[in-house]
Amino acid sequence: MDAINDFLSKAIPFTEWPMFLLLIVGGLFLVFYSKFLPYRFFGHAIAITAGKYDDKNAKGDVSSFQALSAAVAATVGLGNISGVAIAIHYGGPGVVFWIWMTALIGMCIKFYSCSLSIMYRGVDSEGKLQGGPMYYITKGLGEKWRPLAMFFAVCGLFGFLGVFTANQFTETFMSVVEPSNTIFEMSEFNWKLTVGIVLAVITSFVIFGGLTKIAKVASAIVPFMVLVYLVAVIAVMVLNAAQILPSLKMIISEAWNFDTIVTGGFWGLVIIGVRRAMFSNEAGLGSAPMYHGQSKTDNPIKEGLVASLGPFIDTILVCTMTAVVIILSGAYLEDSNGIVMTLSAFESTLFGYGDDLLMIIVTAFALSTLFTYSYYGVKSLSFLTNAKIGKLYNVYFIITIVFAAVASVELVTYLIDLSYALMVIPNMIAVLLLAPKVNVAAKEYFSNLKKSN
């Protein structure tokens, strides 16, 4: 594991700059190229999500709301609770500002990528409708671009593993339950192994049921647990209202700290923010288009607008609240990382019971994230082989949950960062090249909408 850790830490810098340029520079281009469309029609996107413009006869497997819930299930979760803590651990409070900036750009990236997922849908070997980067690369750009689609799918076999989620859930369990104080005398390794096996068994009951079952479970769990988490965070903020503005000021002032101690200086700080924001809301990664490509809609622009809400919900709202709690509690000053830092923040601000409440929330988030990530991996393997072989990914996925439970935080973070950076490259190239097609469709959609009103 040390050898793998060392290799990954050296490999990541070679992928960071291409990822950074495509995600931020490419994303900024899309913001201006769209004439700020996702932001101008934010209210309309909410109305579409609520079902106001649903077409019952449209092709697809799930509703736009279910697709958004499933996509948000994979992002509103441990990426927000522990991902933000990891970012603050390595970059300080100022890193949150760069998470915000990446999320705002991410709204536009998701608008384009998820519009394309409907515009260029394909079918798998079983004749089922499919969407995602692999399909808009091969159908939108042409078969000569298939190697780019295959490169994305290969990276997805690693990037869509639930290793980070399983690892951070296990860390949460070990911190809150404190197994050493229980009647079961086992070593820390054996406890982690046991937690990993239990988590794998529970996950297997849902993921082998396919997309429809995953979407139903995700849309049932996610909205409620997000609400519980937000209520808990708001309670902390109300109890510490005087510290909210100073915390926000610290985020903004530290964001421009050119003397930061972060490795790589100021640009190192920005890259940490971009990296963690991408892990949090997955904009530019190409995962969300896989779910939104299954939506019951024949209009790509409607789905793109629904998808653009994801980074706002996930990062602008949830991540910010988590960051404020970590900062105002002083937990960021402690020598802790990941979920342990967030647990410390909640415990100290909610009368000593905050960590227990967070344990319940983390359990729901961990399971919903694992359910949705497995589906992304199945689609990646199905594209490389066929739908029948693709389902075997779930077996591999379940095994890696057990491995991740006993692995180090650094190892799983390096693995995810490298896989994500590599996946951004083919996806963003395709999105940027196909953006004109989305603009043509958007012009037609809003013209028809204006006439109907």
KOLGU-564163 format. One record per residue (C-alpha): residue number from 1; residue in one letter; x, y, z. Coordinates in steps of 0.25 Angstrom, whole numbers, plus 5000, padded with zeros to 4 digits. Example, Ala and Ser with C-alpha at 12.3 -4.5 7.8 and 13.67 -1.06 7.14 Angstrom:
2
@kolgu:1	rose:A	east:5049	north:4982	up:5031
@kolgu:2	rose:S	east:5055	north:4996	up:5029
***
This chain:
453
@kolgu:1	rose:M	east:5000	north:5000	up:5000
@kolgu:2	rose:D	east:5012	north:5009	up:5003
@kolgu:3	rose:A	east:5017	north:5006	up:4989
@kolgu:4	rose:I	east:5004	north:5009	up:4982
@kolgu:5	rose:N	east:5002	north:5022	up:4991
@kolgu:6	rose:D	east:5016	north:5027	up:4986
@kolgu:7	rose:F	east:5013	north:5024	up:4971
@kolgu:8	rose:L	east:4999	north:5031	up:4972
@kolgu:9	rose:S	east:5005	north:5043	up:4979
@kolgu:10	rose:K	east:5015	north:5045	up:4968
@kolgu:11	rose:A	east:5005	north:5042	up:4957
@kolgu:12	rose:I	east:4995	north:5053	up:4961
@kolgu:13	rose:P	east:5003	north:5065	up:4958
@kolgu:14	rose:F	east:5004	north:5061	up:4943
@kolgu:15	rose:T	east:4989	north:5061	up:4942
@kolgu:16	rose:E	east:4986	north:5073	up:4950
@kolgu:17	rose:W	east:4989	north:5084	up:4940
@kolgu:18	rose:P	east:4981	north:5078	up:4928
@kolgu:19	rose:M	east:4970	north:5075	up:4938
@kolgu:20	rose:F	east:4971	north:5090	up:4943
@kolgu:21	rose:L	east:4971	north:5096	up:4929
@kolgu:22	rose:L	east:4960	north:5088	up:4924
@kolgu:23	rose:L	east:4951	north:5090	up:4936
@kolgu:24	rose:I	east:4953	north:5104	up:4939
@kolgu:25	rose:V	east:4958	north:5111	up:4926
@kolgu:26	rose:G	east:4948	north:5102	up:4918
@kolgu:27	rose:G	east:4937	north:5104	up:4928
@kolgu:28	rose:L	east:4939	north:5119	up:4928
@kolgu:29	rose:F	east:4938	north:5119	up:4913
@kolgu:30	rose:L	east:4924	north:5111	up:4914
@kolgu:31	rose:V	east:4919	north:5121	up:4924
@kolgu:32	rose:F	east:4921	north:5133	up:4914
@kolgu:33	rose:Y	east:4918	north:5124	up:4902
@kolgu:34	rose:S	east:4904	north:5121	up:4908
@kolgu:35	rose:K	east:4902	north:5136	up:4912
@kolgu:36	rose:F	east:4900	north:5131	up:4926
@kolgu:37	rose:L	east:4888	north:5123	up:4922
@kolgu:38	rose:P	east:4888	north:5113	up:4934
@kolgu:39	rose:Y	east:4888	north:5125	up:4944
@kolgu:40	rose:R	east:4877	north:5133	up:4937
@kolgu:41	rose:F	east:4867	north:5121	up:4936
@kolgu:42	rose:F	east:4870	north:5116	up:4950
@kolgu:43	rose:G	east:4855	north:5117	up:4954
@kolgu:44	rose:H	east:4851	north:5110	up:4941
@kolgu:45	rose:A	east:4860	north:5099	up:4945
@kolgu:46	rose:I	east:4853	north:5097	up:4958
@kolgu:47	rose:A	east:4840	north:5097	up:4951
@kolgu:48	rose:I	east:4844	north:5086	up:4942
@kolgu:49	rose:T	east:4850	north:5078	up:4954
@kolgu:50	rose:A	east:4837	north:5079	up:4961
@kolgu:51	rose:G	east:4830	north:5072	up:4949
@kolgu:52	rose:K	east:4823	north:5084	up:4943
@kolgu:53	rose:Y	east:4828	north:5081	up:4929
@kolgu:54	rose:D	east:4828	north:5066	up:4930
@kolgu:55	rose:D	east:4824	north:5058	up:4917
@kolgu:56	rose:K	east:4818	north:5044	up:4921
@kolgu:57	rose:N	east:4821	north:5039	up:4907
@kolgu:58	rose:A	east:4836	north:5042	up:4907
@kolgu:59	rose:K	east:4846	north:5031	up:4906
@kolgu:60	rose:G	east:4855	north:5028	up:4918
@kolgu:61	rose:D	east:4855	north:5020	up:4931
@kolgu:62	rose:V	east:4854	north:5030	up:4942
@kolgu:63	rose:S	east:4848	north:5044	up:4944
@kolgu:64	rose:S	east:4856	north:5057	up:4944
@kolgu:65	rose:F	east:4854	north:5058	up:4959
@kolgu:66	rose:Q	east:4859	north:5043	up:4961
@kolgu:67	rose:A	east:4871	north:5046	up:4952
@kolgu:68	rose:L	east:4875	north:5058	up:4960
@kolgu:69	rose:S	east:4873	north:5051	up:4973
@kolgu:70	rose:A	east:4881	north:5040	up:4968
@kolgu:71	rose:A	east:4892	north:5049	up:4963
@kolgu:72	rose:V	east:4892	north:5057	up:4976
@kolgu:73	rose:A	east:4892	north:5044	up:4984
@kolgu:74	rose:A	east:4906	north:5042	up:4978
@kolgu:75	rose:T	east:4910	north:5056	up:4981
@kolgu:76	rose:V	east:4903	north:5061	up:4994
@kolgu:77	rose:G	east:4909	north:5052	up:5003
@kolgu:78	rose:L	east:4923	north:5049	up:5009
@kolgu:79	rose:G	east:4929	north:5058	up:4998
@kolgu:80	rose:N	east:4922	north:5070	up:5006
@kolgu:81	rose:I	east:4924	north:5065	up:5020
@kolgu:82	rose:S	east:4938	north:5059	up:5019
@kolgu:83	rose:G	east:4943	north:5065	up:5006
@kolgu:84	rose:V	east:4942	north:5079	up:5011
@kolgu:85	rose:A	east:4949	north:5075	up:5023
@kolgu:86	rose:I	east:4960	north:5069	up:5015
@kolgu:87	rose:A	east:4961	north:5082	up:5007
@kolgu:88	rose:I	east:4962	north:5091	up:5019
@kolgu:89	rose:H	east:4972	north:5082	up:5025
@kolgu:90	rose:Y	east:4981	north:5083	up:5014
@kolgu:91	rose:G	east:4978	north:5097	up:5009
@kolgu:92	rose:G	east:4972	north:5105	up:5021
@kolgu:93	rose:P	east:4959	north:5112	up:5021
@kolgu:94	rose:G	east:4962	north:5120	up:5008
@kolgu:95	rose:V	east:4961	north:5107	up:5000
@kolgu:96	rose:V	east:4946	north:5108	up:5002
@kolgu:97	rose:F	east:4945	north:5121	up:4993
@kolgu:98	rose:W	east:4951	north:5113	up:4981
@kolgu:99	rose:I	east:4941	north:5102	up:4984
@kolgu:100	rose:W	east:4930	north:5112	up:4982
@kolgu:101	rose:M	east:4936	north:5118	up:4969
@kolgu:102	rose:T	east:4938	north:5104	up:4963
@kolgu:103	rose:A	east:4923	north:5100	up:4967
@kolgu:104	rose:L	east:4918	north:5112	up:4960
@kolgu:105	rose:I	east:4926	north:5109	up:4947
@kolgu:106	rose:G	east:4921	north:5094	up:4949
@kolgu:107	rose:M	east:4906	north:5098	up:4948
@kolgu:108	rose:C	east:4909	north:5102	up:4934
@kolgu:109	rose:I	east:4918	north:5090	up:4931
@kolgu:110	rose:K	east:4906	north:5081	up:4936
@kolgu:111	rose:F	east:4896	north:5089	up:4927
@kolgu:112	rose:Y	east:4904	north:5085	up:4915
@kolgu:113	rose:S	east:4909	north:5071	up:4918
@kolgu:114	rose:C	east:4895	north:5067	up:4923
@kolgu:115	rose:S	east:4888	north:5073	up:4911
@kolgu:116	rose:L	east:4898	north:5065	up:4902
@kolgu:117	rose:S	east:4894	north:5052	up:4910
@kolgu:118	rose:I	east:4880	north:5053	up:4904
@kolgu:119	rose:M	east:4884	north:5059	up:4891
@kolgu:120	rose:Y	east:4893	north:5047	up:4888
@kolgu:121	rose:R	east:4887	north:5035	up:4894
@kolgu:122	rose:G	east:4890	north:5021	up:4890
@kolgu:123	rose:V	east:4886	north:5007	up:4893
@kolgu:124	rose:D	east:4894	north:4996	up:4900
@kolgu:125	rose:S	east:4895	north:4981	up:4895
@kolgu:126	rose:E	east:4882	north:4978	up:4902
@kolgu:127	rose:G	east:4875	north:4989	up:4894
@kolgu:128	rose:K	east:4873	north:4998	up:4906
@kolgu:129	rose:L	east:4874	north:5013	up:4905
@kolgu:130	rose:Q	east:4887	north:5019	up:4910
@kolgu:131	rose:G	east:4894	north:5033	up:4912
@kolgu:132	rose:G	east:4907	north:5038	up:4916
@kolgu:133	rose:P	east:4921	north:5043	up:4912
@kolgu:134	rose:M	east:4923	north:5030	up:4904
@kolgu:135	rose:Y	east:4911	north:5032	up:4896
@kolgu:136	rose:Y	east:4912	north:5047	up:4893
@kolgu:137	rose:I	east:4927	north:5045	up:4889
@kolgu:138	rose:T	east:4924	north:5033	up:4879
@kolgu:139	rose:K	east:4911	north:5039	up:4874
@kolgu:140	rose:G	east:4913	north:5054	up:4875
@kolgu:141	rose:L	east:4928	north:5054	up:4870
@kolgu:142	rose:G	east:4928	north:5041	up:4862
@kolgu:143	rose:E	east:4933	north:5027	up:4863
@kolgu:144	rose:K	east:4947	north:5032	up:4860
@kolgu:145	rose:W	east:4947	north:5038	up:4874
@kolgu:146	rose:R	east:4944	north:5024	up:4881
@kolgu:147	rose:P	east:4958	north:5023	up:4887
@kolgu:148	rose:L	east:4954	north:5035	up:4895
@kolgu:149	rose:A	east:4941	north:5029	up:4900
@kolgu:150	rose:M	east:4948	north:5016	up:4903
@kolgu:151	rose:F	east:4959	north:5024	up:4911
@kolgu:152	rose:F	east:4948	north:5030	up:4919
@kolgu:153	rose:A	east:4941	north:5017	up:4922
@kolgu:154	rose:V	east:4954	north:5010	up:4926
@kolgu:155	rose:C	east:4957	north:5022	up:4936
@kolgu:156	rose:G	east:4943	north:5020	up:4941
@kolgu:157	rose:L	east:4946	north:5006	up:4945
@kolgu:158	rose:F	east:4954	north:5012	up:4956
@kolgu:159	rose:G	east:4948	north:5026	up:4958
@kolgu:160	rose:F	east:4934	north:5020	up:4961
@kolgu:161	rose:L	east:4938	north:5011	up:4972
@kolgu:162	rose:G	east:4932	north:5014	up:4985
@kolgu:163	rose:V	east:4946	north:5014	up:4992
@kolgu:164	rose:F	east:4946	north:5028	up:4998
@kolgu:165	rose:T	east:4932	north:5026	up:5003
@kolgu:166	rose:A	east:4934	north:5013	up:5010
@kolgu:167	rose:N	east:4947	north:5018	up:5016
@kolgu:168	rose:Q	east:4941	north:5030	up:5022
@kolgu:169	rose:F	east:4929	north:5023	up:5027
@kolgu:170	rose:T	east:4938	north:5013	up:5034
@kolgu:171	rose:E	east:4946	north:5025	up:5040
@kolgu:172	rose:T	east:4933	north:5031	up:5045
@kolgu:173	rose:F	east:4929	north:5018	up:5051
@kolgu:174	rose:M	east:4942	north:5016	up:5058
@kolgu:175	rose:S	east:4942	north:5030	up:5064
@kolgu:176	rose:V	east:4927	north:5030	up:5069
@kolgu:177	rose:V	east:4925	north:5016	up:5073
@kolgu:178	rose:E	east:4939	north:5014	up:5079
@kolgu:179	rose:P	east:4939	north:4999	up:5077
@kolgu:180	rose:S	east:4951	north:4997	up:5088
@kolgu:181	rose:N	east:4940	north:5001	up:5098
@kolgu:182	rose:T	east:4930	north:4990	up:5094
@kolgu:183	rose:I	east:4929	north:4976	up:5099
@kolgu:184	rose:F	east:4935	north:4970	up:5086
@kolgu:185	rose:E	east:4950	north:4970	up:5087
@kolgu:186	rose:M	east:4956	north:4971	up:5073
@kolgu:187	rose:S	east:4968	north:4979	up:5067
@kolgu:188	rose:E	east:4965	north:4992	up:5060
@kolgu:189	rose:F	east:4968	north:4985	up:5047
@kolgu:190	rose:N	east:4958	north:4974	up:5050
@kolgu:191	rose:W	east:4947	north:4984	up:5053
@kolgu:192	rose:K	east:4950	north:4992	up:5040
@kolgu:193	rose:L	east:4949	north:4979	up:5033
@kolgu:194	rose:T	east:4936	north:4975	up:5039
@kolgu:195	rose:V	east:4930	north:4989	up:5036
@kolgu:196	rose:G	east:4934	north:4987	up:5022
@kolgu:197	rose:I	east:4928	north:4974	up:5020
@kolgu:198	rose:V	east:4915	north:4978	up:5026
@kolgu:199	rose:L	east:4915	north:4991	up:5017
@kolgu:200	rose:A	east:4917	north:4982	up:5005
@kolgu:201	rose:V	east:4906	north:4972	up:5009
@kolgu:202	rose:I	east:4896	north:4984	up:5011
@kolgu:203	rose:T	east:4900	north:4990	up:4998
@kolgu:204	rose:S	east:4899	north:4977	up:4990
@kolgu:205	rose:F	east:4884	north:4976	up:4993
@kolgu:206	rose:V	east:4881	north:4989	up:4985
@kolgu:207	rose:I	east:4892	north:4990	up:4974
@kolgu:208	rose:F	east:4888	north:4976	up:4968
@kolgu:209	rose:G	east:4874	north:4981	up:4966
@kolgu:210	rose:G	east:4878	north:4991	up:4955
@kolgu:211	rose:L	east:4876	north:5005	up:4952
@kolgu:212	rose:T	east:4861	north:5006	up:4955
@kolgu:213	rose:K	east:4863	north:5001	up:4969
@kolgu:214	rose:I	east:4875	north:5010	up:4971
@kolgu:215	rose:A	east:4867	north:5022	up:4967
@kolgu:216	rose:K	east:4855	north:5019	up:4976
@kolgu:217	rose:V	east:4864	north:5016	up:4988
@kolgu:218	rose:A	east:4872	north:5029	up:4985
@kolgu:219	rose:S	east:4860	north:5038	up:4983
@kolgu:220	rose:A	east:4854	north:5033	up:4996
@kolgu:221	rose:I	east:4867	north:5034	up:5005
@kolgu:222	rose:V	east:4874	north:5046	up:4999
@kolgu:223	rose:P	east:4864	north:5058	up:5001
@kolgu:224	rose:F	east:4860	north:5054	up:5015
@kolgu:225	rose:M	east:4875	north:5052	up:5019
@kolgu:226	rose:V	east:4879	north:5065	up:5013
@kolgu:227	rose:L	east:4868	north:5072	up:5020
@kolgu:228	rose:V	east:4873	north:5066	up:5034
@kolgu:229	rose:Y	east:4887	north:5070	up:5031
@kolgu:230	rose:L	east:4883	north:5084	up:5027
@kolgu:231	rose:V	east:4874	north:5085	up:5040
@kolgu:232	rose:A	east:4886	north:5080	up:5048
@kolgu:233	rose:V	east:4896	north:5090	up:5042
@kolgu:234	rose:I	east:4886	north:5102	up:5043
@kolgu:235	rose:A	east:4884	north:5098	up:5058
@kolgu:236	rose:V	east:4899	north:5100	up:5060
@kolgu:237	rose:M	east:4900	north:5113	up:5052
@kolgu:238	rose:V	east:4888	north:5119	up:5060
@kolgu:239	rose:L	east:4895	north:5115	up:5073
@kolgu:240	rose:N	east:4907	north:5121	up:5068
@kolgu:241	rose:A	east:4901	north:5132	up:5060
@kolgu:242	rose:A	east:4912	north:5143	up:5064
@kolgu:243	rose:Q	east:4923	north:5134	up:5058
@kolgu:244	rose:I	east:4916	north:5132	up:5044
@kolgu:245	rose:L	east:4921	north:5145	up:5038
@kolgu:246	rose:P	east:4935	north:5144	up:5043
@kolgu:247	rose:S	east:4936	north:5130	up:5038
@kolgu:248	rose:L	east:4931	north:5135	up:5024
@kolgu:249	rose:K	east:4941	north:5147	up:5024
@kolgu:250	rose:M	east:4952	north:5137	up:5028
@kolgu:251	rose:I	east:4949	north:5129	up:5016
@kolgu:252	rose:I	east:4949	north:5141	up:5006
@kolgu:253	rose:S	east:4962	north:5147	up:5012
@kolgu:254	rose:E	east:4970	north:5134	up:5013
@kolgu:255	rose:A	east:4966	north:5131	up:4998
@kolgu:256	rose:W	east:4975	north:5142	up:4994
@kolgu:257	rose:N	east:4987	north:5138	up:5004
@kolgu:258	rose:F	east:4999	north:5138	up:4994
@kolgu:259	rose:D	east:5008	north:5134	up:5006
@kolgu:260	rose:T	east:5000	north:5121	up:5009
@kolgu:261	rose:I	east:5008	north:5109	up:5014
@kolgu:262	rose:V	east:5000	north:5100	up:5005
@kolgu:263	rose:T	east:5010	north:5092	up:4996
@kolgu:264	rose:G	east:5010	north:5100	up:4983
@kolgu:265	rose:G	east:5007	north:5113	up:4989
@kolgu:266	rose:F	east:4995	north:5121	up:4984
@kolgu:267	rose:W	east:4993	north:5112	up:4972
@kolgu:268	rose:G	east:4994	north:5100	up:4981
@kolgu:269	rose:L	east:4982	north:5105	up:4989
@kolgu:270	rose:V	east:4974	north:5108	up:4976
@kolgu:271	rose:I	east:4976	north:5094	up:4971
@kolgu:272	rose:I	east:4972	north:5088	up:4984
@kolgu:273	rose:G	east:4959	north:5095	up:4984
@kolgu:274	rose:V	east:4957	north:5091	up:4969
@kolgu:275	rose:R	east:4960	north:5077	up:4972
@kolgu:276	rose:R	east:4951	north:5076	up:4984
@kolgu:277	rose:A	east:4940	north:5083	up:4977
@kolgu:278	rose:M	east:4940	north:5073	up:4966
@kolgu:279	rose:F	east:4940	north:5062	up:4976
@kolgu:280	rose:S	east:4928	north:5069	up:4983
@kolgu:281	rose:N	east:4919	north:5072	up:4971
@kolgu:282	rose:E	east:4926	north:5064	up:4960
@kolgu:283	rose:A	east:4924	north:5075	up:4950
@kolgu:284	rose:G	east:4932	north:5072	up:4938
@kolgu:285	rose:L	east:4935	north:5058	up:4942
@kolgu:286	rose:G	east:4924	north:5052	up:4933
@kolgu:287	rose:S	east:4917	north:5044	up:4944
@kolgu:288	rose:A	east:4904	north:5052	up:4945
@kolgu:289	rose:P	east:4901	north:5051	up:4930
@kolgu:290	rose:M	east:4900	north:5035	up:4932
@kolgu:291	rose:Y	east:4888	north:5037	up:4941
@kolgu:292	rose:H	east:4882	north:5049	up:4934
@kolgu:293	rose:G	east:4883	north:5041	up:4921
@kolgu:294	rose:Q	east:4873	north:5031	up:4926
@kolgu:295	rose:S	east:4862	north:5042	up:4929
@kolgu:296	rose:K	east:4848	north:5042	up:4923
@kolgu:297	rose:T	east:4850	north:5054	up:4914
@kolgu:298	rose:D	east:4852	north:5056	up:4899
@kolgu:299	rose:N	east:4857	north:5070	up:4901
@kolgu:300	rose:P	east:4872	north:5072	up:4904
@kolgu:301	rose:I	east:4871	north:5086	up:4909
@kolgu:302	rose:K	east:4861	north:5083	up:4920
@kolgu:303	rose:E	east:4870	north:5072	up:4926
@kolgu:304	rose:G	east:4882	north:5081	up:4925
@kolgu:305	rose:L	east:4875	north:5091	up:4933
@kolgu:306	rose:V	east:4871	north:5081	up:4944
@kolgu:307	rose:A	east:4885	north:5076	up:4944
@kolgu:308	rose:S	east:4891	north:5090	up:4946
@kolgu:309	rose:L	east:4884	north:5091	up:4960
@kolgu:310	rose:G	east:4893	north:5079	up:4965
@kolgu:311	rose:P	east:4905	north:5088	up:4968
@kolgu:312	rose:F	east:4897	north:5099	up:4974
@kolgu:313	rose:I	east:4890	north:5089	up:4984
@kolgu:314	rose:D	east:4902	north:5081	up:4987
@kolgu:315	rose:T	east:4914	north:5091	up:4988
@kolgu:316	rose:I	east:4908	north:5105	up:4989
@kolgu:317	rose:L	east:4898	north:5101	up:5000
@kolgu:318	rose:V	east:4903	north:5088	up:5007
@kolgu:319	rose:C	east:4918	north:5090	up:5006
@kolgu:320	rose:T	east:4918	north:5104	up:5010
@kolgu:321	rose:M	east:4910	north:5100	up:5023
@kolgu:322	rose:T	east:4919	north:5089	up:5026
@kolgu:323	rose:A	east:4931	north:5098	up:5024
@kolgu:324	rose:V	east:4925	north:5109	up:5033
@kolgu:325	rose:V	east:4922	north:5099	up:5045
@kolgu:326	rose:I	east:4937	north:5094	up:5044
@kolgu:327	rose:I	east:4942	north:5108	up:5044
@kolgu:328	rose:L	east:4934	north:5114	up:5055
@kolgu:329	rose:S	east:4936	north:5101	up:5064
@kolgu:330	rose:G	east:4951	north:5103	up:5063
@kolgu:331	rose:A	east:4952	north:5088	up:5058
@kolgu:332	rose:Y	east:4960	north:5092	up:5046
@kolgu:333	rose:L	east:4972	north:5096	up:5056
@kolgu:334	rose:E	east:4972	north:5082	up:5061
@kolgu:335	rose:D	east:4982	north:5071	up:5055
@kolgu:336	rose:S	east:4971	north:5063	up:5049
@kolgu:337	rose:N	east:4967	north:5060	up:5035
@kolgu:338	rose:G	east:4954	north:5056	up:5027
@kolgu:339	rose:I	east:4942	north:5052	up:5034
@kolgu:340	rose:V	east:4948	north:5052	up:5048
@kolgu:341	rose:M	east:4950	north:5067	up:5047
@kolgu:342	rose:T	east:4935	north:5069	up:5044
@kolgu:343	rose:L	east:4931	north:5059	up:5055
@kolgu:344	rose:S	east:4939	north:5068	up:5065
@kolgu:345	rose:A	east:4932	north:5081	up:5060
@kolgu:346	rose:F	east:4918	north:5075	up:5062
@kolgu:347	rose:E	east:4921	north:5069	up:5075
@kolgu:348	rose:S	east:4927	north:5082	up:5081
@kolgu:349	rose:T	east:4915	north:5090	up:5076
@kolgu:350	rose:L	east:4903	north:5081	up:5078
@kolgu:351	rose:F	east:4904	north:5078	up:5093
@kolgu:352	rose:G	east:4913	north:5066	up:5091
@kolgu:353	rose:Y	east:4902	north:5058	up:5083
@kolgu:354	rose:G	east:4906	north:5064	up:5069
@kolgu:355	rose:D	east:4915	north:5053	up:5066
@kolgu:356	rose:D	east:4904	north:5042	up:5068
@kolgu:357	rose:L	east:4894	north:5050	up:5059
@kolgu:358	rose:L	east:4905	north:5051	up:5048
@kolgu:359	rose:M	east:4907	north:5036	up:5049
@kolgu:360	rose:I	east:4893	north:5034	up:5045
@kolgu:361	rose:I	east:4894	north:5044	up:5034
@kolgu:362	rose:V	east:4907	north:5038	up:5029
@kolgu:363	rose:T	east:4901	north:5024	up:5029
@kolgu:364	rose:A	east:4890	north:5029	up:5019
@kolgu:365	rose:F	east:4899	north:5037	up:5011
@kolgu:366	rose:A	east:4909	north:5026	up:5010
@kolgu:367	rose:L	east:4899	north:5016	up:5005
@kolgu:368	rose:S	east:4892	north:5025	up:4995
@kolgu:369	rose:T	east:4906	north:5029	up:4989
@kolgu:370	rose:L	east:4910	north:5014	up:4988
@kolgu:371	rose:F	east:4897	north:5011	up:4981
@kolgu:372	rose:T	east:4899	north:5021	up:4971
@kolgu:373	rose:Y	east:4914	north:5020	up:4968
@kolgu:374	rose:S	east:4912	north:5005	up:4965
@kolgu:375	rose:Y	east:4903	north:5008	up:4954
@kolgu:376	rose:Y	east:4913	north:5018	up:4948
@kolgu:377	rose:G	east:4924	north:5006	up:4948
@kolgu:378	rose:V	east:4914	north:4996	up:4942
@kolgu:379	rose:K	east:4911	north:5006	up:4930
@kolgu:380	rose:S	east:4926	north:5008	up:4928
@kolgu:381	rose:L	east:4929	north:4993	up:4927
@kolgu:382	rose:S	east:4917	north:4990	up:4919
@kolgu:383	rose:F	east:4922	north:5000	up:4909
@kolgu:384	rose:L	east:4935	north:4994	up:4908
@kolgu:385	rose:T	east:4929	north:4980	up:4907
@kolgu:386	rose:N	east:4914	north:4977	up:4907
@kolgu:387	rose:A	east:4903	north:4979	up:4917
@kolgu:388	rose:K	east:4904	north:4965	up:4922
@kolgu:389	rose:I	east:4918	north:4966	up:4926
@kolgu:390	rose:G	east:4916	north:4980	up:4931
@kolgu:391	rose:K	east:4908	north:4975	up:4942
@kolgu:392	rose:L	east:4920	north:4967	up:4947
@kolgu:393	rose:Y	east:4925	north:4981	up:4951
@kolgu:394	rose:N	east:4917	north:4980	up:4964
@kolgu:395	rose:V	east:4924	north:4968	up:4969
@kolgu:396	rose:Y	east:4938	north:4976	up:4967
@kolgu:397	rose:F	east:4931	north:4988	up:4974
@kolgu:398	rose:I	east:4926	north:4980	up:4986
@kolgu:399	rose:I	east:4940	north:4974	up:4988
@kolgu:400	rose:T	east:4947	north:4988	up:4988
@kolgu:401	rose:I	east:4938	north:4993	up:4998
@kolgu:402	rose:V	east:4944	north:4983	up:5008
@kolgu:403	rose:F	east:4958	north:4987	up:5003
@kolgu:404	rose:A	east:4955	north:5002	up:5005
@kolgu:405	rose:A	east:4950	north:5000	up:5019
@kolgu:406	rose:V	east:4964	north:4996	up:5024
@kolgu:407	rose:A	east:4972	north:5005	up:5014
@kolgu:408	rose:S	east:4978	north:5019	up:5018
@kolgu:409	rose:V	east:4971	north:5032	up:5016
@kolgu:410	rose:E	east:4983	north:5037	up:5007
@kolgu:411	rose:L	east:4982	north:5024	up:4998
@kolgu:412	rose:V	east:4968	north:5025	up:4995
@kolgu:413	rose:T	east:4969	north:5041	up:4993
@kolgu:414	rose:Y	east:4980	north:5039	up:4983
@kolgu:415	rose:L	east:4973	north:5028	up:4975
@kolgu:416	rose:I	east:4961	north:5036	up:4974
@kolgu:417	rose:D	east:4968	north:5049	up:4970
@kolgu:418	rose:L	east:4976	north:5042	up:4960
@kolgu:419	rose:S	east:4964	north:5035	up:4953
@kolgu:420	rose:Y	east:4956	north:5048	up:4954
@kolgu:421	rose:A	east:4966	north:5056	up:4947
@kolgu:422	rose:L	east:4968	north:5046	up:4936
@kolgu:423	rose:M	east:4953	north:5045	up:4934
@kolgu:424	rose:V	east:4951	north:5060	up:4933
@kolgu:425	rose:I	east:4961	north:5061	up:4921
@kolgu:426	rose:P	east:4952	north:5053	up:4910
@kolgu:427	rose:N	east:4939	north:5058	up:4916
@kolgu:428	rose:M	east:4942	north:5073	up:4915
@kolgu:429	rose:I	east:4949	north:5071	up:4901
@kolgu:430	rose:A	east:4936	north:5065	up:4896
@kolgu:431	rose:V	east:4927	north:5076	up:4904
@kolgu:432	rose:L	east:4935	north:5087	up:4898
@kolgu:433	rose:L	east:4934	north:5082	up:4884
@kolgu:434	rose:L	east:4919	north:5079	up:4884
@kolgu:435	rose:A	east:4915	north:5092	up:4892
@kolgu:436	rose:P	east:4910	north:5099	up:4879
@kolgu:437	rose:K	east:4900	north:5087	up:4877
@kolgu:438	rose:V	east:4894	north:5090	up:4891
@kolgu:439	rose:N	east:4894	north:5105	up:4888
@kolgu:440	rose:V	east:4885	north:5103	up:4875
@kolgu:441	rose:A	east:4876	north:5094	up:4883
@kolgu:442	rose:A	east:4875	north:5104	up:4894
@kolgu:443	rose:K	east:4871	north:5115	up:4884
@kolgu:444	rose:E	east:4860	north:5106	up:4879
@kolgu:445	rose:Y	east:4855	north:5102	up:4892
@kolgu:446	rose:F	east:4854	north:5116	up:4898
@kolgu:447	rose:S	east:4847	north:5121	up:4885
@kolgu:448	rose:N	east:4837	north:5110	up:4886
@kolgu:449	rose:L	east:4835	north:5113	up:4901
@kolgu:450	rose:K	east:4833	north:5127	up:4899
@kolgu:451	rose:K	east:4822	north:5124	up:4888
@kolgu:452	rose:S	east:4815	north:5114	up:4897
@kolgu:453	rose:N	east:4814	north:5125	up:4908
***
